[in-house]
Amino acid sequence: MKKSLFHAIDGSVTAPAGFIAAGVFCDIKRLGTGKGSNKGQKRDLALLVSQSPATAAGTFTTNQVCAAPVRLCVERVQRGVARAIVVNSGNANACTGRQGQRDAEMMAKLAGSALKIPAAEICVASTGRIGVPMPMDHVKKGIEHAAALADASAASGRHAAEAIMTSDTRPKEVAVEFKLAGKTVRLGGMCKGAGMIQPGMSPSGAPPALRPLHATMLCFLTTDAGIEAKTLQAALNEAVAKSFNRITVDGDMSTNDTVLILANGRAGHVALTARSPELPTFQAALDYVTLELARKIVLDGEGVSRFVTVRVQGARTPAEADTAARAVANSSLVKTSWCGGDPNWGRILCALGYSSARVVESKVDVGYSLPGSRQVLYSLRKGRPTKTTFKALCRITTASAFDLHIHLHQGQGAALIYASDLTESYVDFNKGDVNDPTTLGG
């Protein structure tokens, strides 16, 4: 990734020209989710608006059970145009039947009325407890309040990032600046996610070619670059494939996973197309922003104490490398050993063996390294333990972040997954207590 093409700046979704945002409290969580960082009188509805027409693109969960806002957005994004996004936390509006679909459409209508733009140009997203009707009287008040407050300040962007949180412990924001055809361009984003994380998104909600087996992750991106809708969608597909579709916290794909991007062209350059020589610069910036946001999700995972990059190479195909990496990254036994700092290669080999990848025990290598280090300490070579000491391996695996290297020696297929450990805190957070509804999660 050519980071020299761009540099990080303060802010997020309001950093690009022509975007305003707001985040407000309207008490959705009272009737929505129980447990979460955003309980009490904290922001729970966000509004993001382009002040001029914008091209739009998106990717969405491939879960067969998808929320009403997802179905609405899939249809609207296909038109390639959008002006605003309204997002609530505290209620997923999933598994809510026809009423849920009507409520998602009503959220767009309410936002359109408050902003004086067509409802058809407004996308909707929701996150929170599944199977609970939307408290639409609260939502209506929240949308009207947010529309009145929305502005282009960094503080308003931060308020929007706070409003989409559920079990997150902190808002997640990134912004960069770069040049396109001599014009200064900005790209910013915000996201949320800490649990129910193993996104596998596509533009239509249909499974991607490398389909992952599975709290929601939401991401909203803005740019003042000008870019044709089809080119923007292709760029987003590529960025998501290398970022959000590469992470897992608990192996559960949400009903609501959504990534949306709006590009309003306020930077003033000629709109990018698939043949534009400046497109690789835009792609590099988009790749950087989405990957940084995706990493923030894993680092803020529910109860997470270790960030593990699983690197598989030598599979027969990329698809087999992917399934091998996910088998390891989602194994409860592997993840709990990571929690304890235990370089338990036996559990890793077991997970590889039950994956659908071709695995020959006598050819497998397993090693560990610190992030960014070229020194890999192998615990297993050609299926046999090495002479590397347990103490030396533990110096790596007890770190807050490390890389796991797996070589199958079956072909040229490779894959990478950003993963986390599984801690007692994750179980405690998610089990709840049926005698106290306020402890129940999404």
C-alpha positions in Angstrom: 0.0 0.0 0.0 1.6 3.3 -1.1 1.0 5.4 2.0 3.3 8.1 0.5 0.5 9.0 -1.8 -1.6 10.3 1.1 -1.3 11.4 4.8 -3.5 11.0 7.8 -5.4 14.1 9.1 -7.7 14.7 12.0 -11.4 14.0 11.8 -13.5 11.5 9.8 -16.7 11.8 7.9 -16.9 15.6 8.0 -13.3 16.1 6.9 -14.1 16.0 3.2 -15.7 19.2 1.8 -19.5 19.3 1.6 -20.4 16.8 4.3 -22.2 17.5 7.6 -23.1 15.2 10.4 -24.7 15.0 13.8 -25.2 12.5 16.6 -28.0 12.8 19.2 -29.7 10.9 22.0 -33.3 9.9 21.5 -33.6 7.0 23.9 -33.7 4.1 21.4 -31.8 1.8 23.7 -34.5 2.0 26.3 -36.6 -0.3 24.1 -33.7 -1.8 22.1 -30.5 -3.3 23.3 -29.6 -3.9 26.9 -25.9 -4.4 27.6 -23.5 -2.1 25.8 -21.2 0.9 26.2 -23.8 3.2 24.9 -26.5 2.6 27.6 -28.0 5.5 29.5 -28.3 9.0 28.0 -25.8 8.6 25.3 -26.1 9.4 21.6 -27.9 6.7 19.7 -28.9 8.2 16.3 -26.5 9.6 13.7 -27.2 11.6 10.5 -24.6 12.0 7.7 -25.4 14.3 4.8 -23.7 15.4 1.5 -24.7 19.0 0.8 -24.6 18.3 -2.9 -25.5 15.2 -5.1 -23.2 12.3 -4.5 -22.4 9.0 -6.1 -22.9 6.0 -3.8 -21.6 2.5 -3.3 -22.1 -0.2 -0.7 -21.4 -3.7 0.5 -23.7 -5.7 2.7 -24.0 -8.8 4.8 -24.4 -12.1 3.0 -26.3 -13.6 5.9 -29.5 -15.1 4.6 -31.3 -13.5 7.5 -30.7 -9.8 6.9 -32.2 -6.7 8.5 -34.8 -4.4 6.9 -32.3 -1.5 6.5 -30.0 -3.8 4.6 -32.7 -4.8 2.1 -33.6 -1.1 1.7 -30.0 -0.1 1.1 -29.2 -2.8 -1.4 -31.9 -1.6 -3.7 -31.0 2.1 -3.3 -27.3 1.7 -3.8 -27.8 0.0 -7.1 -29.0 3.3 -8.4 -25.5 4.8 -7.7 -26.8 8.0 -6.1 -27.4 9.0 -2.4 -27.4 12.2 -0.4 -27.7 11.1 3.2 -27.5 8.2 5.7 -29.5 7.9 8.9 -28.2 5.4 11.4 -29.5 4.2 14.8 -27.9 2.1 17.5 -29.8 0.2 20.2 -32.1 -1.7 17.8 -31.1 -3.7 14.8 -34.6 -3.7 13.1 -33.8 -7.3 12.1 -36.3 -10.2 12.3 -39.1 -7.6 12.6 -41.1 -8.6 9.6 -43.1 -6.3 7.4 -43.3 -3.7 10.1 -39.5 -3.5 10.2 -39.4 -2.8 6.5 -42.0 -0.1 6.9 -40.0 1.4 9.7 -36.8 1.4 7.7 -38.7 3.2 4.8 -40.2 5.6 7.3 -36.8 6.5 8.7 -35.7 7.5 5.2 -38.9 9.5 4.7 -38.5 11.3 8.0 -34.9 12.2 7.2 -35.9 13.4 3.7 -38.5 15.6 5.1 -36.2 17.1 7.8 -33.4 17.6 5.2 -35.7 18.6 2.3 -34.2 16.0 -0.1 -35.9 13.0 -1.7 -36.4 10.0 0.6 -35.2 7.8 -2.2 -31.7 9.3 -1.9 -31.4 8.4 1.8 -29.9 5.2 3.1 -30.6 3.6 6.5 -28.6 1.5 8.8 -29.4 0.0 12.3 -27.5 -1.9 15.0 -28.5 -3.3 18.3 -30.8 -6.0 19.7 -32.4 -8.3 17.1 -36.1 -9.0 17.0 -37.4 -5.9 18.8 -39.7 -3.4 17.0 -38.3 0.0 16.4 -39.5 2.8 18.8 -40.4 5.1 15.9 -41.7 7.9 18.0 -38.2 8.2 19.5 -36.6 7.8 16.1 -38.7 10.6 14.7 -37.6 13.0 17.4 -34.0 12.0 17.0 -34.0 12.5 13.2 -35.5 16.0 13.6 -33.0 16.9 16.3 -30.0 15.6 14.3 -31.1 17.5 11.1 -31.2 20.7 13.1 -27.8 20.2 14.6 -25.8 18.8 11.7 -22.7 20.8 10.6 -19.3 20.2 9.2 -17.3 20.4 12.4 -15.0 17.6 13.5 -16.9 17.5 16.8 -20.1 16.7 14.9 -18.3 13.9 13.1 -17.2 12.5 16.4 -20.7 12.7 17.8 -22.0 10.7 14.8 -19.2 8.1 15.4 -20.3 7.9 19.1 -24.0 7.6 18.2 -23.5 4.4 16.1 -21.7 2.5 19.0 -23.2 -0.4 20.8 -20.7 -2.6 22.8 -17.8 -0.5 21.4 -15.6 1.1 24.1 -14.5 4.0 21.9 -15.5 5.7 18.6 -13.5 4.6 15.5 -12.5 7.3 13.0 -9.9 7.8 10.2 -9.3 10.5 7.6 -6.7 11.1 4.9 -5.7 13.8 2.4 -4.2 13.4 -1.0 -3.9 14.9 -4.5 -5.9 14.0 -7.6 -5.1 15.9 -10.8 -3.5 18.6 -8.7 -6.6 19.0 -6.5 -6.6 18.4 -2.8 -8.9 15.5 -1.9 -10.0 14.1 1.4 -11.5 10.8 2.4 -12.9 10.0 5.8 -14.6 7.2 7.6 -16.2 6.0 10.8 -17.2 2.5 11.9 -18.5 0.5 14.8 -18.1 -3.1 15.8 -16.9 -5.1 18.7 -18.9 -8.4 18.8 -20.8 -10.5 16.3 -17.9 -9.9 14.0 -17.0 -11.9 10.9 -18.2 -9.8 8.0 -18.6 -11.4 4.6 -20.1 -8.6 2.5 -20.9 -8.1 -1.2 -22.7 -5.3 -3.2 -25.9 -7.3 -3.6 -25.9 -9.4 -0.4 -25.1 -12.5 -2.5 -22.1 -14.5 -1.3 -18.7 -13.3 -2.5 -16.3 -15.6 -4.4 -14.3 -16.3 -1.2 -17.2 -16.6 1.1 -16.6 -16.4 4.9 -18.7 -19.0 6.7 -20.5 -16.3 8.6 -22.7 -7.0 17.3 -22.8 -5.8 13.7 -20.1 -3.9 12.0 -21.1 -0.7 10.2 -18.9 1.6 8.3 -19.6 5.0 6.6 -17.2 6.7 4.3 -17.2 10.1 2.7 -15.0 11.7 0.1 -15.0 14.9 -1.9 -13.4 13.1 -4.8 -15.5 12.9 -8.0 -15.9 9.3 -9.2 -18.4 7.4 -11.4 -20.7 5.1 -9.5 -19.5 1.9 -11.1 -15.9 2.8 -10.5 -16.7 3.7 -6.9 -18.4 0.4 -6.4 -15.5 -1.5 -7.8 -13.0 0.4 -5.7 -15.1 -0.3 -2.6 -15.4 -4.0 -3.4 -11.6 -4.2 -3.6 -11.1 -2.3 -0.3 -13.7 -4.3 1.6 -12.2 -7.6 0.4 -8.9 -6.7 1.9 -10.2 -5.2 5.1 -13.6 -5.8 6.7 -14.0 -9.2 5.0 -10.6 -10.2 6.5 -11.5 -9.7 10.2 -13.1 -11.9 12.8 -13.7 -11.5 16.5 -16.1 -14.4 17.2 -16.9 -16.0 13.9 -20.6 -14.7 13.8 -21.8 -12.8 10.8 -24.3 -10.2 11.6 -27.7 -9.6 10.0 -26.8 -5.9 9.6 -23.2 -5.6 8.3 -23.0 -2.6 6.0 -20.4 -0.4 4.4 -21.5 2.7 2.5 -19.5 5.4 0.7 -20.6 8.8 -0.6 -18.5 10.8 -3.1 -19.7 14.3 -3.9 -17.0 15.6 -6.2 -16.5 18.9 -4.3 -12.7 18.6 -4.8 -13.2 19.9 -8.3 -11.3 17.5 -10.5 -12.7 15.5 -13.4 -14.6 12.5 -12.2 -12.6 9.3 -12.0 -13.4 6.4 -14.2 -11.9 2.9 -14.5 -9.3 4.2 -16.9 -8.2 7.3 -15.0 -4.5 7.4 -14.2 -5.3 8.8 -10.8 -7.5 5.9 -9.8 -4.7 3.9 -8.1 -4.1 6.8 -5.8 -7.7 6.9 -4.7 -7.7 3.1 -4.3 -4.6 3.2 -2.1 -6.2 5.9 0.1 -9.5 3.9 0.3 -7.7 0.7 1.1 -5.8 2.4 3.9 -8.9 3.9 5.5 -10.9 0.7 5.4 -8.1 -1.4 6.8 -7.4 1.0 9.6 -11.0 1.0 10.5 -11.3 -2.8 10.3 -8.2 -3.2 12.6 -9.8 -0.8 15.1 -12.8 -3.2 15.3 -10.7 -6.2 16.1 -8.7 -4.2 18.6 -11.9 -3.1 20.3 -13.5 -6.6 20.2 -15.5 -7.6 23.2 -13.1 -8.7 25.9 -10.2 -8.8 23.5 -6.7 -8.9 25.0 -4.6 -10.0 21.9 -4.6 -9.0 18.2 -3.5 -11.9 16.0 -2.7 -11.8 12.3 -3.2 -15.3 10.9 -1.1 -15.7 7.7 -1.6 -18.9 5.7 0.4 -19.7 2.6 1.1 -22.8 0.5 -2.6 -23.8 0.1 -3.8 -25.3 -3.2 -6.0 -22.3 -3.9 -6.7 -18.9 -2.3 -10.1 -20.3 -1.2 -8.5 -23.2 0.6 -6.1 -20.8 2.3 -9.0 -18.7 3.4 -11.0 -21.6 4.9 -7.8 -22.8 6.7 -7.1 -19.3 8.1 -10.7 -18.9 9.3 -10.8 -22.4 10.9 -7.8 -21.4 13.0 -9.0 -17.9 13.7 -12.5 -19.0 14.9 -11.5 -22.1 16.9 -12.6 -21.6 20.4 -9.7 -23.8 21.7 -7.1 -21.8 19.6 -8.6 -18.5 20.7 -8.6 -19.4 24.4 -5.0 -20.6 24.1 -4.2 -17.2 22.7 -5.9 -15.6 25.7 -3.5 -17.5 27.9 -0.5 -16.7 25.8 0.0 -20.4 25.0 1.6 -21.2 21.6 -0.5 -24.4 21.4 0.3 -25.6 17.9 -1.6 -28.8 18.5 -4.9 -27.0 18.6 -3.8 -25.1 15.4 -3.1 -28.3 13.6 -6.4 -29.7 14.7 -8.3 -26.7 13.3 -6.4 -26.9 10.0 -7.3 -30.6 9.8 -11.1 -30.1 10.0 -11.1 -27.2 7.6 -12.0 -28.0 3.9 -8.4 -27.2 2.8 -6.1 -29.9 1.8 -3.8 -30.6 4.8 -1.0 -33.1 5.0 0.2 -33.2 8.6 3.8 -34.1 7.6 4.2 -31.0 5.5 2.8 -28.3 7.8 4.9 -25.5 9.3 3.7 -23.3 12.2 5.6 -20.3 13.4 5.2 -17.0 15.3 6.6 -13.5 15.0 6.0 -10.0 16.5 4.2 -7.6 14.1 6.6 -6.2 11.5 9.4 -8.6 12.4 11.0 -10.8 9.8 12.2 -13.2 12.5 9.8 -16.2 12.6 10.2 -18.7 15.4 8.8 -22.1 14.3 7.2 -24.4 16.7 6.4 -27.0 14.0 8.3 -27.9 10.8 7.1 -30.5 8.4 4.6 -31.7 11.0 7.2 -32.2 13.8 8.1 -30.0 16.8 11.2 -27.9 16.4 13.9 -27.3 19.0 12.6 -23.8 19.7 12.0 -23.5 23.4 8.5 -23.0 24.9 9.9 -19.9 26.7 11.0 -18.3 23.5 7.6 -18.9 21.8 5.8 -17.5 24.8 7.8 -14.2 24.6 5.9 -13.7 21.4 2.5 -15.2 22.2 2.1 -13.3 25.4 2.5 -10.0 23.6 -0.7 -7.9 23.0 -0.2 -8.5 19.2 1.6 -11.2 17.2 1.5 -12.9 13.8 0.8 -16.6 13.3 2.5 -18.1 10.2 1.2 -21.3 8.7 2.6 -23.0 5.6 0.7 -25.9 4.1 3.2 -26.7 1.3 0.4 -27.7 -1.1 0.4 -24.9 -3.7 0.5 -21.1 -4.1 -2.7 -20.1 -2.3 -2.4 -17.6 0.5 -4.8 -15.7 2.8 -4.7 -13.4 5.8 -7.1 -12.9 8.6 -7.1 -10.4 11.4 -8.3 -12.1 14.6 -8.5 -11.9 18.4 -8.4 -14.1 21.4 -11.5 -15.3 23.4 -11.6 -14.2 27.0 -13.7 -14.7 30.1 -14.9 -11.1 29.6 -16.4 -12.0 26.2 -18.4 -14.8 27.8 -19.5 -12.7 30.7 -20.5 -9.8 28.5 -22.6 -11.9 26.1 -24.3 -14.4 28.4 -26.5 -11.9 30.3 -29.0 -12.8 33.0 -32.6 -13.5 32.0 -33.7 -12.2 35.5 -32.2 -8.8 34.6 -33.2 -7.8 31.0 -30.8 -4.8 31.1 -27.9 -7.3 30.9 -29.1 -8.9 27.7 -27.1 -8.1 24.6 -28.0 -7.8 20.9 
